């Protein structure tokens, strides 16, 4: 069944994040199919807003008030004035807006799980988390770990849908650069507790003592923990010589073209966009085995996976990759092939069609 052309997305933010990038891909896919989606957003003037509008998708600000009930009232009014066929949440915490609005207006509603489920419920609060998880007609999750969590909480499989993250493999592709020293080990993401970049710095410190091959750690992103991380890197003797802080980049492809390896040290994840993007660019990945990471990183094939506390393993894997350009190329090529087969943007219409069929037939 063809997706309903009047899909209305309820969005918490259009900042420079992974969930927002996937929203952009969904809107682009729907527009290319001749559909007419729209966006109701709690924030305004952020990174993706102008880009979404250039797709021909209207973005309406509904967050003039900080009150949940005022925002809900505005969303209900917008939906009643221009009724869509489906309401779809882009973030877990906006599931509640979709749940209530769908119930009042009489529409099918789709909730989102963008992380591992457990962390999202905890961050949203006991009551709010329960409602955001149990309330929507169908919940679309981007990782199988999140689906397993939801089933363990009593959500039947018929109300759950696996909506994989995708990546534009035509845009994000391997660089033709020559491998030169120092080997560059990139970490990409918001500098916040979830990403546990203090672990990344500890691994770099230990790697520096283990290998004689020149390497450079590069952190791309910004966030509240940047001063703390810079101080830690200085204490370890890494900053500024062995690690640099690049801040946010408007074009993330610049980072991947420069990188040799992606390192992910998160405590919890859904299906991280940065891993998909790096693999699409032909980079090997060394990552913690959390959330949906194991669905895309095959240990020894498309990268290396370790339990979060296994810093020894991460150091050993990075030592091998730093020392062996041929190994980096082999693992990176296999990673690229995996993404093209399962997570290419071209697969998204199929995935969305299945989601909307499931929701409308439930």
N, C-alpha and C positions, 0 to 999 in steps of 0.2 A: 504493500500500500504506500502511496506517495505521501510524504509528510504534509500535515496540515499547513497551509500557507500562512495562517495567522498564529504563529507561535509567538507568544509574548514572554520574554525572559525577565525575571526579577533578579536584579544584580546588586550585590553589596558594594562593590567597588570596581572601577575600571583602571586600577593601578597596574604597574608593570609586574604582574605576577603570572604564575603558570595557569591558574584557573581562568584568568582573563584572556590569556592567549588562546586557550581551548575554546572559550566563548567566541572569540573572533573567528576561529576556524569554523565553528558551527554556523555562525551567521553568514560567512562567506560561502560555505557549501549550500546553504538554503537559498541564498540569492542567486547562485549559479544555476540552481534548479528552477528558477523563476518564481520562488516563493517570496513572501513579504513579512519577514519577522520584525519585531520591534523590541526595544529595551526600556525597562523602567529601572532607574539606578538611584541608589541612596546617596551617591556622591556626584560631583560634577567637575569637569575640567581636568580629568586625569588622562594618563598616557594613552589608553586605547579609545577614548571617546571620539576624537577626530577621525581616527582610522576607521572606526565602525561607521561613522556617519558618511565617510567616503564610499562605503559599500552601498549606500542608499538605504541604510537602516536608521530610522529615527530613534534618538536617545532622549528620554524624558527624565528630568530630575524630579525625584519624589522625596528627597531627604531634607526639605527646607527646615523641618523641625527635628530635634533629637529624640522626640517622643516616639516610642514604638506605635502607639495608637494613632498618633497624627499621621505617621508615615503609612500605616495600614489604611487609614481612611483615604489618603491620597491615591494609593494603589488601587483600592476598590473603585474609586471614582473614575480613574483612568480606564480601568478594565470595563466598567459599565458603559462608559461613553463610546468605546470602540472595542466591542467584545471580540476576543481572539477565539481560536478553536482549542488552544492548549495554553496552560501556564507552565513555565519551566524555570526552576531555580538554578542559579549558576554557582551558588555557594551553600554550604550546609546551613549556616545561620540564617539565610534567607528562605529556607524551607518553610519556616513558620508563617511568613507573609503569604507564600503560595498556598499553604494549607488552609489558612483562614479565608483568603480571598476566593479560592476555588470553591470552598464550601458555601460561602455566601452568594456568590454569583452563579454557581451551578456549572462549574467547568472541571474537566480533568486536570489534575496537577501533578507535576513531576518534581521530585526532590533530588538534591545532589549530595554526593559524598565525594569530597576531593582529597581526602587523606585516608587514614587507616580505620576510620570509624570511631574507635575507642577514644582517641585524642580529641576528636571533634565533639563528641558527646560531653566529655569532661569540660571542654572549654566553653560550651554553650550553657552549662548548668544542668542540674538534675532534672528539673521539669522541662526547661526549654530543650535540652538535649533529647529527652524522651519523645517530646512532641515532634521535633525535627526529624527524628528517625522513624517513628511509628506512624506519623500523620499522613504524609503524601500517598496518593494512590499507588504510584510507582517511584522507587528510588533508583537513580542511575549512579553507579559507582565506577570510578576509574581504576580500581584495583580489586583483584580477587580476595585480597586480605580483608578489605572493607566489606565485601559481600559475605565472607565467612563470619565476620563480626556481627553483621546484621542478622544473619540466620541464627546465630547463637543467642541473639536477643529476642528471638521469636518472630522475626519477619519472614513470612513464607517466600519461597523462591519465586513464586508467580508475581510477586510485587517488587522483585529486584531485577536489575538489568545491568549487565557489564558494558559500559561505554568506554572503550579504550581511548587513552590520549593518542593524538596523532601529531605528525610533524610534516612540514613541507619539505619533502626530500629533494625537490628540484631546486629549492633555495638553499637549504642546508646540506651541503655536499662536501666531500673531501677536498682539501686544499692541495694544490700542486706544488706547495713549498717543499724545499729541501730540508731534511732533518739536520739541524745544526745545534751545537751546544750553546747555552745550557738547555737541557731538556725541560720543558715547561709543564708543570703539574697544576692544572687549574681547578679551583673550587668556585662554583657559581651558585649564588642564592642570597636570600635575605640574611643579613647578619643578626640572627635571632637565635634563641635558645634551641629551637627544634633542629637547626642545622648542625649544632655542636661543632663549630669550627675551631674551638679550643682543642678538640681531638685532632683535627687536621694539622694544627700547628705542632702538636706533640709528635705526630707521625713524621712531619718534616724534620723536626729536630733529631729524631732518632735515625731517620734516613741519612741525614747529613753526616752522622757518625759511622754509618755502615758502608757508604759507597764513596768511591773516589771520582765518580762521573759527575761533572758539573750539572746542577739542576737549579730550577727557579720555581718557587711557589707563587701562584698568582690568585688572589681572591677578587672575584668580580661580584659586586653587589654592595648594598649599604644597609644600614639598620642600627638599632639602638646599642648593639654590642660592639660597634666598631672601635671606640676608644679602648675598651677592655681588651679586645683582641690585639690591637696595636701594641698595648702595654705588654701583653703576654709575649708577643713576638719579639719585642725588644729585650725582655728578660731572658728569653731563650737564645738570644744572639742571632736571630733570623732576620730581624728588621733593622735597616732597610736592605741589607745585602742579599739575603736568600729568599725573601718574600716581599711582594708588593701588593698594595691595596688599590684596586682600580676604580672602585665605586661603581655606580650604575652605568651601563652602556645602552644607548638608544638602539643600537644594532648589535644584538648578541652574536651574530655570525662572525663579527670581528674577533671575538674571543676564541671561538672554536677554530678559526683559520690559523691562529697563532699557537694554539695548545697542542701538546703531544699526548697528554693523558688527562682524563677527568677524574677527580677524586670527590666522592660523596661520603660524608661522615655523619649523616643525620641520625637522630634517635627515632624518628617516625616519619613516614611518607605515605602517599598514595602511590601514583605512578609518576615519578618526577619528570617534568618536561625537560629539565637540564640533561638528564640521562638519555632520553630519546634524541634530543638535539645533538648531543655529543656523538652518540652512536651513528646518527645519520651523517655526521661529518667524518666518519671513519676513525673515531677515537676509541681506544680501549678505555674501559671504566673500572676503577677500583672503588667498591662501595660497601656500605654496611647492609646486612641482610635484614631490611625492615620493609614493612608494608608490601607494596607491589613491585619492589625492585627486583625480587627474584623471578618475576614473570618475564622480565626483559633482559636481565644480565644473567647469562648462563656461565657458570663458573668454569674458567679455563677455555671457554669458547668465544664469548663476546665480551668478556671482562673477568673480574674476580670479585667474589663475595665473601664477606667475613661478618661474624657476629660483632655487634657494636663494641664489645669490650676486647676484641681480638686485635689490638694494635700491632702485635708482633706479626700477625699474618699480613696486615696491610703494608707494613714496612718491607717484608720479604717480597711481596708481589711487586711493589713499586721499585724495589732494588733491581729485580729482573727486567722490568719494563724500561727503566732508565738505562740499563746497560745494553739492551738488545733492541736496536731499531727494527730489525726484521720481525721480532716478536710483536712489537707495537703495530707494524703494518699488517701482519697476519690477523691478529685479534681485531684490529680496527676494521678490516675488510669484512670479516665475518659479522661484526656488529652492524655495519652498513647494510649487508644483505638481509639480516634479520628485520631491521626496521622497514626496509622497502617491502618486505613480504607481509608484515602484520600491522604496521603503524603508520603507513603512508597516508597523507591527506586524501588521496583518491579513494580510500576505503570508507571515509566518513559518511557519505550518503547512505551506504548500506547499513552502517551502524545506527544512524539516526532513524532510518526507515523502520528498523526493527524496534527501536525504542518507542516510536510513536504508534506503531501497530500494537505493541504490548499495552500501552497506556489506554488507547481508545477501545481496546477489546476487553479490558479487565472488568 
